[in-house]
Amino acid sequence: MANFSANTPHDHTAGERIGVLVTNLGTPDSPTTGAVRRYLAEFLADPRVIEIPRWIWRPLLHGVILRIRPRRSARAYASIWTSEGAPLLVNSQAIADALDARWAARMPGRVSVALGMRYGAPSIADAMHALRNAGATRLAVLPLYPQYSGATGGSTFDAVAAVLAWWRRVPALRFIDHYHDDAGYIGALAASIESAWSESGPPDRLLFSFHGLPRRYLDAGDPYHCECHKTARLVAQTLGLEPDRWLVAFQSRVGREEWLRPYTDETLIELGHARLGTVDVVCPGFSADCLETLEEIGIRGRERFVAAGGGQLRYIPALNAGERHVEALANLVERTISDWPRAPDGDTNHNHRAARARALGASR
């Protein structure tokens, strides 16, 4: 039976407050084999991520994968680690901080923001507890995944629901499951590409590279593949690109089964064989730069393209905490919570409520 006794007592002196939970995938605590093993053990144990029967997957994960992959992945993390820590965590925190600063200035005392990672630290549970302790009675969840997949957005919802299952007071909940075609997001992407081109000129090809998924996820009804293509199409239209100037591919595949095609690594080799002088790669599915963008594309992808005969591969950074990106995310949340009540400035009705509650025997 669940024990709800440790929940925060209701405070009748507190006004209504909205909590915004910003989430992202997660990262190891350090670029070491041990830290990467702990991170991968949590990540790859998620049945939303690996849809294989547990009795098959667990022996393979613990008997083979976690004995081999952490050392190799640790070297990759070390190649992009910064003095501040993991780029994904640093950039995600910067996004959350920028949102918090925006709302502190525009809606003082009404909104609290916390960052939670699906795997690793800070955890979603810790972030939710911080929001509850700040007095949030309504919760808006913003996973930084523009395109929905069960392995990302779906898994995030599972984690949020698992925490709420232990709360006595469940807050009103709004969950932003995707924003792949949001005008602000598309505009921010297009502007970031145009900014890169204003400095170095347009490329021979623009490659939109999204994280891959097993093909069977698409066949089972996951909308991710379609949403990736729509994002790329809308950005290309905004930029006024002809169809032969841009293309879509999917990266980061593992294992032997078929994943979403075409594969980014194979595409870069083909473009190199075509002797293209310049290829720009943008990764719209990654809201913040991370291992998959900085190392897989920016280092290994560049090496692969050049080795195949290509000229220059230029990686266009993720939107990170750029002004237009933060504005787009803020507008997205604000539209989502627009009908939630807002107390007038200086309202003291909650003090009257508290006095009445204490008269009825409340402790707070």
N, C-alpha and C positions, 0 to 999 in steps of 0.2 A: 504494500500500500504506500502511496506517495506521502512524503512528509512535507507539509507546507508551512511548518512552524517557523522556519528560518526566513520567511519572506519579510520584506520591509513593511512595518505597520503603516496603515493609512494615515496620512498627515492632513488634517482638515484645514490647516493654515496654508497649505500649498495651493497655488493656482494651477490651472490646466497647462500642461507642458507637452510638447511634441518631441519625441525622440526620433532622430534619423540615424539608422544603422547603415553605414557604408561598408560593403564587404568586397573582398577579392579572394583569389584562390589561396595564396599563402606561400611561404618560403621557409627553408631551413633556418635555424638560428645562426648558423655559421657555415662557411664553405668547407666543412670537414666531413670525413666519411661517416662518422658516428651521427652527426646532426642530420646529414642527408638521409641516412638509413631510417632514423626516427620519423622524419618528415614523409618519406616515401611509404613507410609502413602504414601511416595514417591515411595518406592520400590513396594509395592503391588498394586499401581495404574497403573503401567506399563502394558499395554495390551499385551506386549510380554511375561510377566511373568505369568499373570493370563489370560488365553484365555477363558474368560467367558463374555457374553454380559454385557456391562456396566450398563444397567438398572437393571440387577440382582445383579451384583457384588458390585456396590457402596453402596447400603443400607446395604449389609452384611458386607462390610469392615468397614464402619463408624459406623454402629449401633451395631455391635457385636465384630468383631475381634480387632479393635483398642481400644476397651474398656476392653478387657481381656488379650490379648497377650503381650502388652508392659511391664507390671509389671513382668510377668514370664521371658520374654526375658532379661529384665534389670538385673535380678539376675544372669542369665547365663553369660551375658557380664561382670558383676562385678567379677565373679570367674576367669576370664582370663585377666582382664585389667591390664596394666603395668604402671609403673611410667612415661613412655614415651607416653602412650596412648593406643589406640586400636591396637592389634597385626597386624591386616590386613593392617592398614594404615602405621604403623611403618615398616613392612617388605616390603610392596609395594614401599614405599619411598626409602628404602635402595636399592632395585633393580634398580629403576630409577636413583638414585645417582651413583650407580656403573656403569651403562651404560654411564651416562654423563661423568664420570671420564675417562672411557676407550676411548671414542671418543674425549674428550678434549686432550688426550695425543697423539692419533693416527691421528686425523683429526682436528687439532686446527682451530677454527673459522668457521668450516663447519657445525656442527651439534649442535642443541639445544634440550634438553630433558625436558619434563614436565609431571608430574603425574596428572591424572584426574580420579575421581571416578564417576561411573555411577550414584550413588545415594549418597547424602551427599556431604561433602567437603573434599578436594578441588574438585570442579566440573569439568566436561569435558569442559564446556564453559570457565571457568577461565583459565584452562591449555592451551586451544587453543588460547585464547587472549594473554597469555604470550608468546607463540611461535610466534604469528604474530608480537607482539611488539618487539621480538628479531630479526625480519627480515626474518623469515622463509617464503619462497615462494613455498616450496614443503613440503608435510606432509605425514609421514609414521605413521600409527596407529597400535599399538601393544597391543591388549587386552590380558591380562594375563590369558586366558582361552585356555588351550591346545586342548580341544575337543570342536568343534563348537556346539552351540545350538542357536536357535532363541531367547531364553530367556536371553542369555548372549552376544554372538558375534553379533547377529542380533540386539539386543537392543542397543548395543554400536554404531553400524553403524547408527541407527536412531538418536541417540543423536548427533553424529558428523555432520550428514547431517542437523539436525535442526539448528545447529550453523552456518554452512556454508550458509544456506539459507538467512542469513542476512549480509553476507560479500560481499563487492563490488568485491574484487579480490578473487576468489576461487583458492586455491593452487592446484597444481598437487597432486593427492591423491593415496596412496597405502595403502590397508587395509589387514592386515594379519588375515585371518579369522580362522585359526586353525594351529596347529603344532603337532598333536597327534602322528604322526609317524616319526617326525624329528629325525634324527640319534643323534644329539647332545642332545636333550631333553631325548631320551630313554637312552642314555649313562649316563647322569647325574642322572637319576632316579636309574638306576642299580648300579651306583657307591655309591649313598647315602645308598642304602640297604646293599650293601656289607660292607660299612664302619660301619654300625650299627651291622652287624653280626660279624665283626672282633673283636668287643669289648665284645659282649655278646653271640655269637654263634647263629646258625640258629634256627628258631622256628619249631614247629610241623606243623604249617600252616602259609602261608602268605596270608593275605586278602587284596585285592585291593578294596578300598571303594571309590566310586564316588558319587557326589551329584545326587540325583534322579530327575526325571521329571515325570509328568503324562504320563501314557502309551499311551494315545491318541495323544501325541505329536509325538511319534515314528510312530504311525499308519498314521499320517498326513504327514510324510516325513522328520522329523527332524533326522539328521544323528548322533546325539550325542551318542546314545546307541551303535552303531556299532563302533564309534571311541574310546569309552571307552574300549570296548573289545579288539580292536586292540592294544591299548597302553599296556594293561595288558599282552597280549600274547607276544608282542615284548620284554617287560621287562623280563618276565618269560623265554623266549628263551635266552636272553642275560645272565641271571643268571644260565642257564642250569637246570631249575627246572622241575621235572617230573609233569605230569598233576595232580596227587593227592596231590601235595604239595601246590597248590595255588588255589584261587578262587576269583570271582568277586561278589560284592554286591553294592547296592545303598542306600544311607542314606538320611536323612533330609526330609522325606515325611510328608505332612500335609493334613488334610482333609480326606474324606471317599472314594474318588475315587481310582481306581487302579493306582499305580505308577510302574516304572520300577522295575522288580524283578530280583533276590531275594533281600529282604530288609536287610540292614546291621544289624539292631537291632535284627531281628529274627535269622539271621545267627549266630550272636555272642552267642545267647542263645543256639542254636543247637550245636555249638562248645563247649560251656560249658557243656552241657548235655553229650557230648561225652568224657568228662573228659580229654580234651587236656591240656597238661602241659603248653605250651607256644603258643600264637598266636601273630604274628606281624601284625599290620595294617599300610598300607601306603595309602595315598590319592592323587593319581597322578593328579586329576583334579584341585587341589588347589595349585596354584603356590606359595602362601604365607600362612603361618599359620594364623588361624582365629578362629572364634567361632565354626565353624563346625568341625574343626580338634582338637583344644585344649580342648573344652568343650564337644562336642557331642561324640567324639571318646575317647579322653584322659581321660575324667572324667566319663561321663555317660556310655560310651561303656565299659570301664574297669569294672565299678561296675556291669553292666549287665552280663558280661562274668563270673566274679568271683562268683556272686550270683547264677548262673546256674550250678556251679560246676567246672568251669575252673580254671586253675592255674594262669598264669600271662599273661596279655595283655600288649604288648609293642607298643606304637605308634612311628613310624618312622617319624621324622619331615618333613615338606614340604621343597622344595628346597630353598625357600627364596632367599637371596642374596649370596648363595654359588658360589664359583668361577666357577665351571663347568656349573651351571645354567646360570649365567650371560654371560659366553662365548657362550653358545648355543643360548640364546636370541639375543646377539649381532650379531652372525653369521647369524641368521635368518633375522634380519633387513638388514644387509649389503648385503645379497643376493637379498633382495627385492628392494633395492635402487641402485644396482650396476651399472645400466645403466644411472643413473642421472648424468649430467655433473659435473665435478669437475674442478674448476679453478686452474691453476698451482700456486705453492707457490710464494708469492710475486707479483702476478698479479695485475696490477693497471688499467686494462682496464675500470673498473667501474668508475674510476675518469674521464677518457676521456669521457665516456658516460654521466656523470653528467655535464661536461662542455658543451657538445653539447646540453643537455636538457635545461640547464639554458639559453643558447643562443636562444633557441626556446620559452622561457617564463616560464619554470618550476620553482617552488619555492624551490625545494629541489634537 
